[in-house]
Amino acid sequence: MKKMTAIAITLLFLISVGVLFFFNKNSGASTTSNSEDVKRVELYNGEVVDYSQHDLKSKLTDIQYEVTQEDGTEKAFDNAYWDNKEEGIYVDVLSGEPLFSSTDKYKSGTGWPSFTKPIAEKYITTKDDPGIFGMRTEVRSKQGDNHLGHVFKDGPEPTGLRYCMNSAAMEFIPKQEMKNQGYGEFLYLFKEEG
């Protein structure tokens, strides 16, 4: 009888965790500026834009919307940047915040673009992301409040971290276009390479 009670309590606990996980993932994922479900985004250039859900769905592709606004994950080995070897930086697809540099990108074998560190911590935020297989750490853009991916502690030196990102959450700016697109201040990242 005690064994049956313990099993029932364990099952109830697991169901409760699943319900909490579901409601956590589906409630308030984006920052809204009013009750009409408008997302206020401060762009990298300082401009502030209010996006309705209709605006976001018009501006973003289906996969970009699913990843950034619904905390989705794109397919491994079937995304734009998993194998990109070109020099440049990766910016938030909505706000334009500079997120990651090709100088910190490495081949992780996962099928998603992976980096050892962000360009600067001030452009990202992290938060606990409970899941069926335990707690993960979600990575979001600071100003855009967009889901980017997750960070894991199984990366190479010097940080030991693996920022596993979704290509759909980012736009790649090639090194030769950075100055013209307003990211000239980050060209220092490539000085040692050439």
N, C-alpha and C positions, 0 to 999 in steps of 0.2 A: 504494500500500500504506500509506504514511504517512497519507494522507487517511482511509482506512478505519479505521485504528487510532485516529485522533483522534476520528472519529465514534463509534466503539464506546466509547471512554473517556468522551466527553460523555454518551452515552446511559446508561452505567452510573452516572455522577455524578448525572444527573437522576433516575434510578430510586432511587438511594440517598437523595437529598433527599426524594423522595416518601414512601419508607418511613419515614424519620426523622420527617417531618411527621405521618404517620398515627399512629405510636406515641406521639409527643409529645402529640397531641390526645386520645388515648385512654388515657393512663396518668396516674393521680394528679391529676386536675383538681381534686379537692376535698380539703380538709384532713380527715383522719380521726383519730379519737382512739384507735382500736384496730383490730385485724385483722378485726373483724366489719363493716367498712365503715360506721362510724357517723361522721356529720359533727357536730362540736361547734361550735356557733354561740353567740357572745356577743351577746345582744340589746342594742339601744341603751339599754334601761333597766338594763343591768348583769346581768340574769339570764343564766345559761348553760344552753343546751338541747342535748341530744344527739338528733340525728335519724337514724334508720335510713333506708335507701333506701325502705322501705315508708312510713315517716312522711312523707318528702319527697314521694313520689308522691301521698300522700293530701292533703297540705297545699297543694301547688301544682297548678295546672292543667297539662295536657299541654304547652302552649307555654311556660309558666313553667319547668317542669322541663327541657325541651329547651334553653332559652336559658341558664338559670342553672347547671344541673348538667352539661350536655353541650356547653357553649360554642356553642350554636346561634344562629341569627339569624332573627328573625321577618320576615314579609313587609313590604316597604316600602309605605307608604300604606294599610296594612291592619292597623293596630295602635292601641292606645288613645290614645296621647298625641302622635302625630306632629303633630297640628294643634291641640292643646290650648292655648288662650289664657288660661285662668283663672289668677289669681294663687295661688301656693302653692309648696310644695316637693315634691320627688320623693325618696322614701326607698326603701331596699332592701326588696324584697318579703319577704325572710325575716328579716333582722336588724333592720329598722327604722332603720338608719343613715341620717342625712340626707345626701343625695348632691348634688342639684342644685336650684337655685331658678328659678322662672319669670322672675326678673329677669335671668337670664343665658341664657335660652332664646331662640333665634332661628330663623327659617325658613331652613333650609339648602337646601331643594329636594330632599332625598334621600329623604324619606318616613319618616324616623325622627326622634324628638326629638333635637335638637342643642343643645348648650350651649357657651358660651365658657370656662367654668371650673366646677369643683365648688364646693360650699359651703365645704368645707375639705379640703385635701390629706390630712389625717389619716384621712379616711373612705374613701379609695380606695387601691388599689395599681395599679401598671402593670407589665407585663412584655412582653418581646419575643414576638411571635407570628408565626413563620415561615409563609409561605404560598406558593402556586404563583406569585403575582405579586409576591413580595418580602416584606420584613419589615414587619409592622404592629405597633402598640402596643396590647395588650389592656388594658382597664380592668376591675378587679374590685373588689367591695366589700371593705374591709379586714377587718371582723369576720365578715361572712357568707361570705367567700371565694366569692362568686357572680360569674359572668361577667355583665358589664353591657353591654359593647360595645367600641368602639375609639376612640382619640383620634388625630386627624390634624392636620397643620400647615397646613391650608388654610382656617382659620376667620377671622372678622372681628376687628377691633380690639376691645378692647384687648389680647387675648392672642394672637391669630393662630391659636388652636386651635379645633378642632371636636370636641367630645366627642359622638360619634354613639352614642346609647344605644338599647337595646331597651326598649320599653314594658313588655314582659312581665317584665323584671327589677326593675321599680319599682312603687311605689304612690304615687299622687298624694294629697297632703294639702292641701285648699283652705285659703287664708289664714285664713278665719273659723273653721276647725276646728283650727288648729295648736296653740293654747294647750290646748284640752281633750284633745288627743292626745299631750301631752307635748313639744311642739316650740315652746313660747312663746318660748324664748331666741332663736329665729331670726326673730321678727317684725321685728327691726331691719332685716332685708333690704328691707322694704317701706316704711320710714319716709319716705324721700324721695319716694315715689310718692303719698303721700296720708295 
